[in-house]
């Protein structure tokens, strides 16, 4: 039987049968994610982020693609990913307003979403 690529997005390892390679078999069990409240995004964050967006209504042009146009900030982003560091999470100097599309794209690049390898980007 021919080997097939691992079922994990972006993995180029080959496996005998369908499924994941040895490197990624244990990954789902190890990567259990806390819910949003456990990660800090509860009521306090909702209140704080709304207040931040009221005070900073324009989105930062993170990818330099707005062409001089202004867009409303829709999401509060952590400039430096906090990765569970609550001091960094709650530091308003580490916050910026982004459009939802820019925030999702920035997060995917940083965290390795959509099958991409994680990559720190500088804004």
VMD Tcl script that builds the backbone (N, CA, C; Angstrom):
set m [mol new atoms 369]
animate dup $m
set s [atomselect $m all]
$s set {name element resname resid chain x y z} {
  {N N UNK 1 A 0.855 -1.189 0.000}
  {CA C UNK 1 A 0.000 0.000 0.000}
  {C C UNK 1 A 0.896 1.246 0.000}
  {N N UNK 2 A 0.559 2.230 -0.816}
  {CA C UNK 2 A 1.349 3.453 -0.904}
  {C C UNK 2 A 1.150 4.306 0.342}
  {N N UNK 3 A 2.226 4.989 0.735}
  {CA C UNK 3 A 2.140 5.886 1.895}
  {C C UNK 3 A 1.388 7.145 1.508}
  {N N UNK 4 A 0.741 7.738 2.510}
  {CA C UNK 4 A -0.032 8.967 2.295}
  {C C UNK 4 A 0.494 10.052 3.218}
  {N N UNK 5 A 0.253 11.317 2.865}
  {CA C UNK 5 A 0.675 12.403 3.765}
  {C C UNK 5 A -0.109 12.364 5.075}
  {N N UNK 6 A 0.523 12.793 6.133}
  {CA C UNK 6 A -0.111 12.923 7.442}
  {C C UNK 6 A -1.341 13.818 7.313}
  {N N UNK 7 A -2.377 13.510 8.080}
  {CA C UNK 7 A -3.625 14.277 8.026}
  {C C UNK 7 A -3.506 15.652 8.673}
  {N N UNK 8 A -2.437 15.914 9.410}
  {CA C UNK 8 A -2.234 17.224 10.042}
  {C C UNK 8 A -1.893 18.250 8.966}
  {N N UNK 9 A -2.640 19.325 8.910}
  {CA C UNK 9 A -2.432 20.362 7.890}
  {C C UNK 9 A -0.986 20.839 7.885}
  {N N UNK 10 A -0.376 20.841 6.713}
  {CA C UNK 10 A 0.981 21.350 6.552}
  {C C UNK 10 A 2.074 20.329 6.815}
  {N N UNK 11 A 1.739 19.148 7.348}
  {CA C UNK 11 A 2.748 18.128 7.649}
  {C C UNK 11 A 3.071 17.358 6.378}
  {N N UNK 12 A 4.350 17.151 6.133}
  {CA C UNK 12 A 4.775 16.446 4.923}
  {C C UNK 12 A 5.233 15.013 5.227}
  {N N UNK 13 A 5.100 14.582 6.490}
  {CA C UNK 13 A 5.457 13.209 6.842}
  {C C UNK 13 A 4.498 12.241 6.164}
  {N N UNK 14 A 4.998 11.068 5.798}
  {CA C UNK 14 A 4.177 10.048 5.163}
  {C C UNK 14 A 3.826 8.975 6.186}
  {N N UNK 15 A 2.611 8.423 6.049}
  {CA C UNK 15 A 2.131 7.382 6.957}
  {C C UNK 15 A 1.677 6.173 6.143}
  {N N UNK 16 A 1.724 4.992 6.777}
  {CA C UNK 16 A 1.327 3.747 6.115}
  {C C UNK 16 A -0.154 3.760 5.739}
  {N N UNK 17 A -0.993 4.183 6.667}
  {CA C UNK 17 A -2.438 4.241 6.449}
  {C C UNK 17 A -2.876 5.680 6.653}
  {N N UNK 18 A -4.139 5.937 6.415}
  {CA C UNK 18 A -4.647 7.281 6.649}
  {C C UNK 18 A -4.483 7.686 8.104}
  {N N UNK 19 A -4.486 8.946 8.388}
  {CA C UNK 19 A -4.362 9.444 9.753}
  {C C UNK 19 A -3.120 10.296 9.923}
  {N N UNK 20 A -2.676 10.388 11.161}
  {CA C UNK 20 A -1.552 11.261 11.496}
  {C C UNK 20 A -0.272 10.468 11.701}
  {N N UNK 21 A 0.844 11.147 11.487}
  {CA C UNK 21 A 2.152 10.553 11.736}
  {C C UNK 21 A 2.384 10.481 13.254}
  {N N UNK 22 A 3.453 9.808 13.660}
  {CA C UNK 22 A 3.755 9.655 15.091}
  {C C UNK 22 A 3.915 11.011 15.779}
  {N N UNK 23 A 4.484 11.967 15.068}
  {CA C UNK 23 A 4.708 13.303 15.640}
  {C C UNK 23 A 3.399 13.997 15.995}
  {N N UNK 24 A 2.357 13.761 15.199}
  {CA C UNK 24 A 1.098 14.476 15.387}
  {C C UNK 24 A -0.021 13.633 15.991}
  {N N UNK 25 A 0.207 12.348 16.243}
  {CA C UNK 25 A -0.845 11.509 16.834}
  {C C UNK 25 A -1.271 12.003 18.200}
  {N N UNK 26 A -0.310 12.378 19.029}
  {CA C UNK 26 A -0.622 12.816 20.395}
  {C C UNK 26 A -1.017 14.280 20.464}
  {N N UNK 27 A -0.852 15.016 19.391}
  {CA C UNK 27 A -1.074 16.464 19.404}
  {C C UNK 27 A -2.450 16.881 19.926}
  {N N UNK 28 A -3.565 16.307 19.454}
  {CA C UNK 28 A -4.857 16.779 19.948}
  {C C UNK 28 A -5.004 16.648 21.463}
  {N N UNK 29 A -4.509 15.567 22.039}
  {CA C UNK 29 A -4.614 15.390 23.485}
  {C C UNK 29 A -3.762 16.407 24.224}
  {N N UNK 30 A -2.618 16.755 23.653}
  {CA C UNK 30 A -1.726 17.709 24.308}
  {C C UNK 30 A -2.193 19.144 24.137}
  {N N UNK 31 A -2.971 19.390 23.095}
  {CA C UNK 31 A -3.327 20.763 22.756}
  {C C UNK 31 A -4.745 21.116 23.180}
  {N N UNK 32 A -5.260 20.500 24.229}
  {CA C UNK 32 A -6.604 20.861 24.695}
  {C C UNK 32 A -6.598 22.341 25.051}
  {N N UNK 33 A -7.507 23.054 24.469}
  {CA C UNK 33 A -7.535 24.495 24.628}
  {C C UNK 33 A -8.503 24.890 25.728}
  {N N UNK 34 A -8.080 25.844 26.524}
  {CA C UNK 34 A -8.964 26.397 27.542}
  {C C UNK 34 A -10.073 27.169 26.847}
  {N N UNK 35 A -11.212 27.327 27.504}
  {CA C UNK 35 A -12.266 28.119 26.889}
  {C C UNK 35 A -11.890 29.605 26.964}
  {N N UNK 36 A -12.640 30.435 26.284}
  {CA C UNK 36 A -12.278 31.853 26.174}
  {C C UNK 36 A -12.207 32.547 27.534}
  {N N UNK 37 A -13.118 32.233 28.428}
  {CA C UNK 37 A -13.097 32.848 29.762}
  {C C UNK 37 A -11.849 32.425 30.525}
  {N N UNK 38 A -11.490 31.155 30.427}
  {CA C UNK 38 A -10.283 30.663 31.099}
  {C C UNK 38 A -9.022 31.307 30.521}
  {N N UNK 39 A -9.058 31.714 29.255}
  {CA C UNK 39 A -7.903 32.373 28.626}
  {C C UNK 39 A -7.881 33.877 28.895}
  {N N UNK 40 A -8.889 34.403 29.608}
  {CA C UNK 40 A -8.903 35.816 29.968}
  {C C UNK 40 A -9.920 36.655 29.233}
  {N N UNK 41 A -10.648 36.067 28.292}
  {CA C UNK 41 A -11.574 36.829 27.459}
  {C C UNK 41 A -13.004 36.801 27.982}
  {N N UNK 42 A -13.181 36.986 29.276}
  {CA C UNK 42 A -14.502 36.998 29.897}
  {C C UNK 42 A -15.093 38.400 29.945}
  {N N UNK 43 A -15.968 38.607 30.919}
  {CA C UNK 43 A -16.688 39.874 31.052}
  {C C UNK 43 A -15.745 41.062 31.194}
  {N N UNK 44 A -14.708 40.922 32.014}
  {CA C UNK 44 A -13.766 42.032 32.223}
  {C C UNK 44 A -13.114 42.437 30.900}
  {N N UNK 45 A -12.698 41.451 30.082}
  {CA C UNK 45 A -12.088 41.754 28.787}
  {C C UNK 45 A -13.098 42.414 27.854}
  {N N UNK 46 A -14.316 41.909 27.832}
  {CA C UNK 46 A -15.336 42.487 26.962}
  {C C UNK 46 A -15.550 43.966 27.284}
  {N N UNK 47 A -15.624 44.273 28.585}
  {CA C UNK 47 A -15.797 45.666 29.009}
  {C C UNK 47 A -14.576 46.512 28.631}
  {N N UNK 48 A -13.395 45.995 28.918}
  {CA C UNK 48 A -12.150 46.731 28.654}
  {C C UNK 48 A -11.928 46.945 27.161}
  {N N UNK 49 A -12.192 45.922 26.362}
  {CA C UNK 49 A -11.957 46.059 24.923}
  {C C UNK 49 A -12.956 47.032 24.287}
  {N N UNK 50 A -14.206 47.024 24.754}
  {CA C UNK 50 A -15.189 47.994 24.246}
  {C C UNK 50 A -14.764 49.419 24.580}
  {N N UNK 51 A -14.290 49.627 25.801}
  {CA C UNK 51 A -13.822 50.957 26.199}
  {C C UNK 51 A -12.619 51.375 25.361}
  {N N UNK 52 A -11.712 50.433 25.095}
  {CA C UNK 52 A -10.529 50.744 24.290}
  {C C UNK 52 A -10.946 51.152 22.869}
  {N N UNK 53 A -11.892 50.422 22.280}
  {CA C UNK 53 A -12.334 50.743 20.923}
  {C C UNK 53 A -13.056 52.096 20.864}
  {N N UNK 54 A -13.758 52.459 21.916}
  {CA C UNK 54 A -14.395 53.779 21.955}
  {C C UNK 54 A -13.340 54.889 21.990}
  {N N UNK 55 A -12.255 54.644 22.719}
  {CA C UNK 55 A -11.184 55.642 22.830}
  {C C UNK 55 A -10.253 55.634 21.614}
  {N N UNK 56 A -10.183 54.511 20.894}
  {CA C UNK 56 A -9.291 54.350 19.733}
  {C C UNK 56 A -10.107 53.756 18.582}
  {N N UNK 57 A -10.955 54.566 17.939}
  {CA C UNK 57 A -11.914 54.028 16.968}
  {C C UNK 57 A -11.346 53.642 15.601}
  {N N UNK 58 A -10.113 54.062 15.289}
  {CA C UNK 58 A -9.556 53.766 13.970}
  {C C UNK 58 A -8.595 52.585 14.026}
  {N N UNK 59 A -8.703 51.728 13.012}
  {CA C UNK 59 A -7.866 50.533 12.943}
  {C C UNK 59 A -6.446 50.886 12.527}
  {N N UNK 60 A -5.501 50.199 13.137}
  {CA C UNK 60 A -4.099 50.287 12.741}
  {C C UNK 60 A -3.968 49.531 11.419}
  {N N UNK 61 A -3.191 50.081 10.482}
  {CA C UNK 61 A -2.961 49.433 9.186}
  {C C UNK 61 A -1.779 48.475 9.333}
  {N N UNK 62 A -2.008 47.347 9.994}
  {CA C UNK 62 A -0.947 46.405 10.357}
  {C C UNK 62 A -0.159 45.895 9.157}
  {N N UNK 63 A -0.844 45.588 8.062}
  {CA C UNK 63 A -0.196 45.026 6.883}
  {C C UNK 63 A 0.126 46.076 5.820}
  {N N UNK 64 A -0.092 47.341 6.164}
  {CA C UNK 64 A 0.195 48.455 5.254}
  {C C UNK 64 A -0.525 48.275 3.903}
  {N N UNK 65 A -1.806 47.889 3.988}
  {CA C UNK 65 A -2.586 47.657 2.780}
  {C C UNK 65 A -3.853 48.510 2.698}
  {N N UNK 66 A -4.036 49.433 3.617}
  {CA C UNK 66 A -5.250 50.247 3.605}
  {C C UNK 66 A -5.170 51.402 2.607}
  {N N UNK 67 A -4.000 51.629 2.058}
  {CA C UNK 67 A -3.852 52.652 1.026}
  {C C UNK 67 A -4.256 54.045 1.473}
  {N N UNK 68 A -4.002 54.397 2.721}
  {CA C UNK 68 A -4.331 55.722 3.216}
  {C C UNK 68 A -5.779 55.883 3.649}
  {N N UNK 69 A -6.595 54.871 3.432}
  {CA C UNK 69 A -7.997 54.924 3.862}
  {C C UNK 69 A -8.078 54.552 5.339}
  {N N UNK 70 A -9.084 55.082 5.999}
  {CA C UNK 70 A -9.299 54.786 7.409}
  {C C UNK 70 A -10.426 53.780 7.550}
  {N N UNK 71 A -10.232 52.832 8.452}
  {CA C UNK 71 A -11.238 51.813 8.728}
  {C C UNK 71 A -11.525 51.791 10.221}
  {N N UNK 72 A -12.751 51.474 10.593}
  {CA C UNK 72 A -13.053 51.391 12.024}
  {C C UNK 72 A -12.378 50.172 12.654}
  {N N UNK 73 A -11.872 50.367 13.845}
  {CA C UNK 73 A -11.304 49.251 14.601}
  {C C UNK 73 A -12.467 48.386 15.079}
  {N N UNK 74 A -12.385 47.098 14.837}
  {CA C UNK 74 A -13.453 46.173 15.209}
  {C C UNK 74 A -13.049 45.234 16.343}
  {N N UNK 75 A -11.742 45.045 16.489}
  {CA C UNK 75 A -11.215 44.065 17.443}
  {C C UNK 75 A -10.000 44.662 18.148}
  {N N UNK 76 A -9.861 44.382 19.439}
  {CA C UNK 76 A -8.651 44.778 20.159}
  {C C UNK 76 A -7.666 43.618 20.052}
  {N N UNK 77 A -6.493 43.928 19.549}
  {CA C UNK 77 A -5.448 42.931 19.322}
  {C C UNK 77 A -4.309 43.136 20.305}
  {N N UNK 78 A -3.680 42.038 20.716}
  {CA C UNK 78 A -2.459 42.127 21.515}
  {C C UNK 78 A -1.289 42.227 20.546}
  {N N UNK 79 A -0.583 43.353 20.569}
  {CA C UNK 79 A 0.520 43.591 19.651}
  {C C UNK 79 A 1.544 42.464 19.769}
  {N N UNK 80 A 1.988 42.205 20.988}
  {CA C UNK 80 A 2.863 41.065 21.264}
  {C C UNK 80 A 1.950 39.966 21.801}
  {N N UNK 81 A 1.885 38.812 21.139}
  {CA C UNK 81 A 1.010 37.745 21.634}
  {C C UNK 81 A 1.312 37.416 23.093}
  {N N UNK 82 A 0.285 37.370 23.919}
  {CA C UNK 82 A 0.489 37.186 25.362}
  {C C UNK 82 A 0.788 35.746 25.740}
  {N N UNK 83 A 0.325 34.779 24.951}
  {CA C UNK 83 A 0.588 33.357 25.196}
  {C C UNK 83 A 0.326 32.953 26.648}
  {N N UNK 84 A -0.731 33.516 27.235}
  {CA C UNK 84 A -1.118 33.175 28.603}
  {C C UNK 84 A -0.507 34.044 29.681}
  {N N UNK 85 A 0.381 34.962 29.327}
  {CA C UNK 85 A 0.997 35.879 30.300}
  {C C UNK 85 A -0.023 36.980 30.611}
  {N N UNK 86 A -0.673 36.892 31.763}
  {CA C UNK 86 A -1.743 37.822 32.094}
  {C C UNK 86 A -1.260 39.253 32.293}
  {N N UNK 87 A -0.006 39.440 32.682}
  {CA C UNK 87 A 0.526 40.801 32.796}
  {C C UNK 87 A 0.571 41.456 31.406}
  {N N UNK 88 A 1.044 40.713 30.431}
  {CA C UNK 88 A 1.082 41.202 29.051}
  {C C UNK 88 A -0.334 41.313 28.488}
  {N N UNK 89 A -1.200 40.380 28.843}
  {CA C UNK 89 A -2.586 40.384 28.387}
  {C C UNK 89 A -3.284 41.686 28.774}
  {N N UNK 90 A -3.118 42.129 30.025}
  {CA C UNK 90 A -3.838 43.290 30.529}
  {C C UNK 90 A -3.099 44.608 30.353}
  {N N UNK 91 A -1.942 44.606 29.725}
  {CA C UNK 91 A -1.176 45.837 29.505}
  {C C UNK 91 A -1.776 46.605 28.324}
  {N N UNK 92 A -2.461 47.728 28.557}
  {CA C UNK 92 A -3.083 48.462 27.445}
  {C C UNK 92 A -2.065 49.018 26.448}
  {N N UNK 93 A -0.802 49.121 26.841}
  {CA C UNK 93 A 0.231 49.533 25.885}
  {C C UNK 93 A 0.523 48.419 24.878}
  {N N UNK 94 A 0.008 47.234 25.127}
  {CA C UNK 94 A 0.177 46.103 24.217}
  {C C UNK 94 A -1.091 45.868 23.389}
  {N N UNK 95 A -2.011 46.815 23.401}
  {CA C UNK 95 A -3.266 46.687 22.667}
  {C C UNK 95 A -3.270 47.611 21.463}
  {N N UNK 96 A -3.987 47.195 20.426}
  {CA C UNK 96 A -4.228 48.044 19.257}
  {C C UNK 96 A -5.544 47.620 18.631}
  {N N UNK 97 A -6.179 48.566 17.979}
  {CA C UNK 97 A -7.421 48.262 17.284}
  {C C UNK 97 A -7.125 47.825 15.865}
  {N N UNK 98 A -7.734 46.725 15.442}
  {CA C UNK 98 A -7.573 46.230 14.078}
  {C C UNK 98 A -8.937 45.933 13.480}
  {N N UNK 99 A -8.985 45.845 12.152}
  {CA C UNK 99 A -10.186 45.309 11.522}
  {C C UNK 99 A -10.210 43.816 11.847}
  {N N UNK 100 A -11.367 43.207 11.802}
  {CA C UNK 100 A -11.468 41.774 12.093}
  {C C UNK 100 A -10.632 40.971 11.102}
  {N N UNK 101 A -10.664 41.352 9.831}
  {CA C UNK 101 A -9.909 40.630 8.800}
  {C C UNK 101 A -8.408 40.695 9.075}
  {N N UNK 102 A -7.897 41.888 9.405}
  {CA C UNK 102 A -6.465 42.016 9.707}
  {C C UNK 102 A -6.097 41.240 10.968}
  {N N UNK 103 A -6.980 41.277 11.984}
  {CA C UNK 103 A -6.709 40.540 13.219}
  {C C UNK 103 A -6.634 39.030 12.953}
  {N N UNK 104 A -7.586 38.514 12.190}
  {CA C UNK 104 A -7.592 37.084 11.896}
  {C C UNK 104 A -6.346 36.687 11.110}
  {N N UNK 105 A -5.972 37.509 10.151}
  {CA C UNK 105 A -4.785 37.222 9.344}
  {C C UNK 105 A -3.513 37.275 10.191}
  {N N UNK 106 A -3.388 38.306 11.033}
  {CA C UNK 106 A -2.209 38.446 11.903}
  {C C UNK 106 A -2.107 37.259 12.854}
  {N N UNK 107 A -3.229 36.863 13.447}
  {CA C UNK 107 A -3.247 35.733 14.371}
  {C C UNK 107 A -2.861 34.438 13.661}
  {N N UNK 108 A -3.355 34.244 12.443}
  {CA C UNK 108 A -3.017 33.035 11.688}
  {C C UNK 108 A -1.522 32.978 11.394}
  {N N UNK 109 A -0.933 34.102 11.052}
  {CA C UNK 109 A 0.506 34.137 10.771}
  {C C UNK 109 A 1.295 33.843 12.047}
  {N N UNK 110 A 0.899 34.459 13.154}
  {CA C UNK 110 A 1.626 34.281 14.419}
  {C C UNK 110 A 1.466 32.884 14.999}
  {N N UNK 111 A 0.254 32.348 14.944}
  {CA C UNK 111 A -0.044 31.076 15.599}
  {C C UNK 111 A 0.073 29.869 14.685}
  {N N UNK 112 A 0.251 30.110 13.404}
  {CA C UNK 112 A 0.358 28.989 12.480}
  {C C UNK 112 A -0.989 28.474 12.013}
  {N N UNK 113 A -1.987 29.331 11.957}
  {CA C UNK 113 A -3.305 28.912 11.487}
  {C C UNK 113 A -3.331 28.679 9.993}
  {N N UNK 114 A -4.374 28.041 9.519}
  {CA C UNK 114 A -4.580 27.742 8.102}
  {C C UNK 114 A -3.446 26.905 7.518}
  {N N UNK 115 A -2.816 26.054 8.348}
  {CA C UNK 115 A -1.762 25.167 7.867}
  {C C UNK 115 A -0.396 25.808 7.740}
  {N N UNK 116 A -0.273 27.082 8.117}
  {CA C UNK 116 A 1.020 27.753 8.034}
  {C C UNK 116 A 1.833 27.479 9.287}
  {N N UNK 117 A 3.143 27.538 9.149}
  {CA C UNK 117 A 4.006 27.394 10.320}
  {C C UNK 117 A 3.939 28.691 11.125}
  {N N UNK 118 A 3.994 28.584 12.467}
  {CA C UNK 118 A 3.995 29.806 13.286}
  {C C UNK 118 A 5.162 30.701 12.897}
  {N N UNK 119 A 4.887 31.996 12.890}
  {CA C UNK 119 A 5.904 32.951 12.482}
  {C C UNK 119 A 5.647 34.265 13.204}
  {N N UNK 120 A 6.636 34.740 13.929}
  {CA C UNK 120 A 6.506 36.038 14.575}
  {C C UNK 120 A 6.646 37.121 13.514}
  {N N UNK 121 A 5.692 38.040 13.459}
  {CA C UNK 121 A 5.782 39.141 12.518}
  {C C UNK 121 A 5.923 40.432 13.297}
  {N N UNK 122 A 6.583 41.361 12.716}
  {CA C UNK 122 A 6.793 42.670 13.353}
  {C C UNK 122 A 5.920 43.682 12.623}
  {N N UNK 123 A 5.250 44.517 13.388}
  {CA C UNK 123 A 4.381 45.533 12.789}
  {C C UNK 123 A 4.995 46.878 12.794}
}
mol reanalyze $m
mol bondsrecalc $m
mol representation Tube
mol addrep $m
